[in-house]
Amino acid sequence: MTRAAVLRDTAGDFRIEEVTVADELRADEVRVRIVASGVCHTDLLVRDQVLPPPLPAILGHEGSGVVEATGAGVDGCAVGDRVVLAPLSCGRCRNCRSAHPMHCLHWGPLNLRGRRTDGTTAYRDRDGRELNGHFFGQSSFAGHVVTPQRSVIRVRDDLDLTLAGPLGCGLQAGAGAVFNVLAPQPGASIAVFGAGAVGLAGIMAARIAGCDPIYAVDLHPGRLELATELGATHVLEAGDVAGELVRRTGGGVDFALDAVGLPATTRGAVDALAMGGVAAIAGSAGSGQDAPLGLTQLMGRTVHGVIEGDSVPALLIPQLMDLHAAGRFPFEKLVRTYAFDDIAAAVKDSESGETVKPILLH
């Protein structure tokens, strides 16, 4: 048995329950004892059923922990390894084969269905009833998880394991959008809409890439202060942000990152671009959101929709760990830790903006 935060219906909260996790592993599976798990906005979209995983379910997808057992075919990690877990990809489709696994053609079913590919689940409640899990390949709101080895990435010995989980989602989403998709040259201008975990990771990446100026846009003054500490050279809080960016830059920014994914921020990111500019839409408010963009405004501009930074997690996450060790990617400044039993407080603080990146300690 292990403890898990179970979401049984949209009207309820995450409930701490005793659950069972399958002892028998498939050949490619790994069992990980979770040490910590970040709370991400995507978990809350599922709670509200804006995203489709069926309930009851164990969510959580920014897990870090220690390998306890491996399947017969596992060769990429070993018992005792300290690891972080990343979203799942098939490894076989044309996008995976061309180094775009976060744009895997089977990404949705693999990460959001709540089941293994054969329809089974490794999780049951104390009465033996099945629970949906395998969320983003993991369901790290449980004390133990079963995940394919493709999701497992070893953590540097000198990195606090309790901090590592968000590297698997929010941090790679923002940093990857800058490094992999926008790929700015030193001296390029960039605007980042949203100073949550994704946006602040993008700001740190932009500073590493040598962008100047770096504009941060958010409604929370405290987050804008943190954005300045992490690399933003200018901040904007409200009003006609796109118009102000065009005015300040004499025609628009070279790059824009929408780390929110609301229609207003997507439109603002595109409207703020100079001719020849590139925008990355890395945030998501869920399905059913439309962002009307004028065809004239798109002329000479490029807009990319990005999942998880279009990264290869096995490459980008170690790179981010190395940058953190060098003091250039200080993501610990985003984090506040909570006891696992205090998940309700962590969720509340995340939704209010009080905490940028809550991490639950198991």
C-alpha positions in Angstrom: 0.0 0.0 0.0 1.0 3.6 -0.5 -0.6 7.0 0.0 -2.0 9.0 -2.9 -4.1 12.1 -3.5 -7.1 10.8 -5.3 -9.5 13.0 -7.3 -12.9 11.3 -7.4 -15.1 14.0 -8.9 -15.0 17.6 -10.0 -17.0 18.7 -7.0 -14.5 17.4 -4.5 -10.9 18.0 -3.5 -7.9 15.8 -3.7 -8.4 13.1 -0.9 -5.4 11.4 0.7 -6.2 7.6 0.5 -4.4 4.3 0.8 -3.9 2.7 -2.6 -2.2 -0.3 -4.0 0.4 -0.1 -6.8 1.0 -3.2 -9.0 4.0 -5.3 -7.8 4.5 -7.0 -11.1 6.2 -4.8 -13.7 6.1 -5.0 -17.4 9.4 -5.5 -19.1 9.9 -1.8 -19.8 8.5 -0.5 -16.5 10.1 1.0 -13.5 8.7 1.4 -10.0 9.7 4.7 -8.3 9.3 5.8 -4.7 8.2 9.4 -5.1 10.1 11.9 -2.9 8.4 15.1 -4.1 5.9 16.3 -6.8 5.2 19.7 -8.2 1.7 21.0 -8.5 1.0 22.2 -12.1 -1.9 24.1 -13.6 -2.5 21.1 -15.8 -3.5 19.0 -12.8 -6.1 21.6 -12.0 -7.5 21.6 -15.6 -8.1 17.9 -15.1 -9.7 18.5 -11.7 -12.2 20.8 -13.6 -12.4 18.3 -16.4 -11.2 20.8 -19.0 -8.8 18.1 -20.0 -10.1 14.6 -20.5 -8.6 12.0 -18.1 -11.5 10.2 -16.5 -12.2 10.1 -12.8 -11.5 8.8 -10.2 -7.8 9.4 -10.9 -4.4 9.9 -9.4 -2.8 13.0 -11.0 0.6 14.6 -10.6 3.2 14.8 -13.3 6.2 16.6 -11.9 7.6 13.7 -9.8 11.1 13.0 -8.5 12.1 10.0 -6.5 14.2 6.9 -6.2 14.0 3.7 -8.4 12.9 0.7 -6.3 12.4 -2.0 -8.9 12.9 -2.4 -12.7 11.3 -4.7 -15.3 13.3 -7.4 -17.1 14.0 -5.2 -20.1 15.0 -2.0 -18.4 18.6 -1.0 -19.1 18.5 2.8 -18.7 18.3 3.0 -14.9 18.9 0.8 -11.9 17.6 0.3 -8.4 18.7 3.2 -6.2 19.0 5.8 -8.9 17.7 9.3 -8.1 15.4 10.2 -11.0 13.0 12.8 -12.3 10.0 11.8 -14.5 9.1 13.3 -17.8 6.0 13.0 -20.1 5.7 9.8 -22.1 6.2 9.4 -25.9 6.1 6.4 -28.1 9.6 6.6 -29.5 8.5 5.2 -32.8 6.4 7.7 -34.7 7.9 10.1 -37.2 8.0 13.0 -34.7 9.8 10.9 -32.1 12.2 9.6 -34.7 13.0 13.1 -35.7 13.8 14.3 -32.2 10.4 15.8 -31.4 9.1 13.3 -28.8 7.0 15.9 -27.0 5.1 16.3 -30.2 4.6 12.5 -30.4 1.7 11.6 -32.6 0.4 9.5 -29.7 1.1 12.0 -27.0 -2.6 12.5 -25.9 -3.5 8.8 -25.4 -0.1 8.1 -23.8 -0.3 10.9 -21.2 -4.0 11.8 -20.7 -5.9 8.5 -21.1 -5.3 7.4 -17.5 -4.2 3.9 -18.5 -1.4 1.9 -19.9 -1.5 1.4 -23.7 -3.2 -2.0 -23.2 -6.0 -0.4 -21.2 -4.9 -1.7 -17.8 -4.0 0.4 -14.7 -1.4 -0.2 -12.0 -3.5 1.5 -9.4 -6.4 0.4 -7.2 -8.0 1.8 -4.1 -8.1 -0.1 -0.8 -11.4 -1.8 -1.8 -9.7 -3.2 -5.0 -11.5 -0.8 -7.4 -9.4 0.4 -10.3 -8.1 4.0 -10.3 -7.1 5.9 -13.4 -3.4 6.8 -13.3 -0.4 6.9 -15.6 -0.9 10.6 -15.9 1.9 12.0 -18.1 3.4 8.5 -17.7 3.5 8.7 -13.9 0.7 10.0 -11.5 3.2 11.4 -9.0 0.5 12.4 -6.5 1.1 8.8 -5.2 3.9 7.7 -2.9 4.9 5.0 -5.5 4.4 5.0 -9.3 4.9 2.6 -12.2 6.3 4.3 -15.3 8.0 3.2 -18.5 11.7 3.6 -18.5 11.4 6.1 -21.3 10.0 8.6 -18.8 12.9 8.2 -16.3 15.9 10.6 -16.3 18.7 10.4 -13.7 19.3 13.4 -11.4 22.7 14.9 -10.7 24.1 13.9 -7.3 24.5 17.5 -6.2 20.9 18.5 -7.0 18.4 18.4 -4.1 16.0 15.7 -5.3 13.0 17.5 -3.8 13.5 20.3 -6.2 13.9 18.2 -9.4 10.3 17.3 -10.3 9.3 20.5 -12.1 12.1 20.0 -14.5 9.9 17.3 -16.1 7.1 19.7 -17.0 6.9 23.4 -16.3 10.6 24.3 -16.3 11.4 22.3 -19.5 8.2 23.8 -21.1 9.3 27.4 -20.7 13.1 26.9 -21.2 12.6 24.6 -24.1 10.3 27.0 -25.9 13.1 29.5 -25.8 16.0 27.2 -26.5 14.4 24.8 -29.0 11.7 26.8 -30.7 12.5 30.5 -30.6 16.3 30.0 -30.6 17.1 33.7 -30.2 20.5 35.1 -30.9 22.3 37.4 -28.4 20.8 40.9 -28.5 17.4 39.8 -29.7 14.3 41.3 -27.9 11.7 39.1 -26.3 8.5 39.5 -24.4 7.2 36.8 -22.1 3.5 36.8 -21.3 2.9 35.2 -17.9 5.4 35.0 -15.0 4.4 31.6 -13.6 6.8 28.7 -13.7 6.7 28.3 -17.5 7.2 32.0 -18.1 9.9 32.5 -15.5 11.8 29.5 -16.9 11.5 31.2 -20.3 12.9 34.4 -18.8 15.9 32.6 -17.3 16.5 30.8 -20.7 16.2 34.1 -22.5 18.9 35.6 -20.2 21.1 32.6 -20.8 20.6 33.1 -24.6 21.7 36.7 -24.3 18.4 38.4 -25.1 18.2 42.1 -24.5 15.7 43.6 -23.8 13.6 41.0 -21.9 10.0 42.1 -21.2 7.9 40.3 -18.6 4.2 40.7 -18.6 2.0 39.6 -15.6 -0.8 40.9 -13.4 0.9 40.0 -10.1 3.5 42.6 -8.9 5.3 40.1 -6.8 5.8 37.8 -9.8 7.1 40.7 -11.8 9.7 41.4 -9.0 10.8 37.8 -9.3 10.9 38.1 -13.1 13.3 41.1 -12.7 15.5 39.1 -10.3 15.7 36.2 -12.8 16.6 38.3 -15.9 13.7 40.5 -17.1 15.0 44.0 -18.0 11.5 45.5 -18.1 8.1 44.6 -16.7 4.6 45.5 -17.8 1.6 44.9 -15.6 -1.6 45.9 -17.4 -3.1 48.0 -20.2 -2.4 47.9 -23.9 0.7 45.7 -23.5 1.2 44.8 -27.2 0.9 48.5 -28.2 3.3 49.5 -25.5 5.8 46.9 -26.6 5.6 48.1 -30.2 6.1 51.6 -29.1 9.0 50.9 -26.8 10.8 48.8 -29.3 10.1 50.9 -32.4 8.1 48.3 -34.2 7.7 45.2 -32.0 9.8 42.5 -30.4 11.8 39.8 -32.2 10.3 37.0 -30.1 7.4 36.4 -27.8 6.5 33.6 -25.5 2.9 33.1 -24.4 3.2 31.1 -21.2 -0.5 31.5 -20.2 -2.4 30.2 -23.2 -5.5 32.5 -22.8 -6.9 34.1 -26.0 -5.9 37.6 -24.7 -2.3 36.6 -24.1 -1.9 34.7 -27.3 -3.3 37.6 -29.3 -1.0 40.0 -27.3 2.1 37.9 -28.0 1.3 37.9 -31.8 0.4 41.6 -31.9 3.6 42.5 -30.1 5.8 40.9 -32.8 7.9 42.9 -35.2 7.8 42.0 -38.9 9.7 38.8 -39.1 9.1 38.0 -35.5 8.3 34.6 -34.0 5.9 33.7 -31.2 5.7 30.4 -29.2 2.4 29.5 -27.5 3.5 27.3 -24.6 0.7 27.8 -22.1 -2.7 26.1 -22.2 -6.0 27.1 -20.7 -7.5 23.9 -22.0 -9.5 22.9 -25.1 -12.3 25.0 -26.5 -10.3 28.3 -26.3 -10.2 30.4 -29.5 -7.7 33.2 -30.1 -8.8 35.2 -33.2 -5.8 36.4 -35.1 -6.0 38.8 -38.1 -4.6 37.4 -41.3 -2.8 40.7 -41.9 -1.1 40.5 -38.5 0.3 37.1 -39.4 1.9 38.2 -42.6 5.7 38.0 -42.1 5.3 36.5 -38.7 5.5 33.0 -37.4 3.4 31.4 -34.6 4.4 28.0 -33.1 2.2 25.9 -30.8 4.5 24.1 -28.4 4.1 21.1 -26.1 6.7 20.7 -23.3 9.2 23.0 -25.0 9.4 20.7 -28.0 12.2 19.1 -26.0 14.0 15.8 -25.9 13.7 15.4 -22.1 16.7 13.1 -21.9 18.8 16.0 -23.3 17.2 19.2 -22.1 16.6 18.2 -18.5 20.3 17.3 -17.8 21.2 20.6 -19.5 18.9 22.5 -17.2 20.4 20.7 -14.2 23.9 21.7 -15.4 22.8 25.3 -15.8 21.3 25.2 -12.3 24.6 23.8 -10.8 26.4 26.7 -12.5 24.0 29.2 -10.9 22.5 30.3 -14.2 19.1 28.6 -13.9 18.1 29.2 -10.2 14.7 27.7 -10.3 14.7 27.1 -6.6 13.5 30.7 -6.3 10.2 29.7 -7.7 9.6 26.9 -5.2 7.7 26.6 -1.9 7.4 23.2 -0.3 4.3 21.7 1.4 3.7 18.5 3.3 1.8 16.0 1.2 -1.2 16.2 3.5 -1.4 20.0 2.8 -2.2 19.5 -0.9 -5.3 21.6 -0.5 -3.2 24.6 0.6 -0.7 24.0 -2.2 -3.5 24.0 -4.8 -5.1 27.1 -3.2 -1.8 29.0 -3.2 -1.1 28.0 -6.8 -4.5 29.2 -8.0 -4.2 32.5 -6.2 -0.7 33.2 -7.5 0.7 33.2 -3.9 3.1 30.4 -4.8 4.7 30.1 -8.3 5.7 26.4 -8.0 4.3 24.4 -5.0 6.1 21.1 -4.4 4.6 18.4 -2.3 6.9 16.4 0.0 5.9 12.8 0.3 
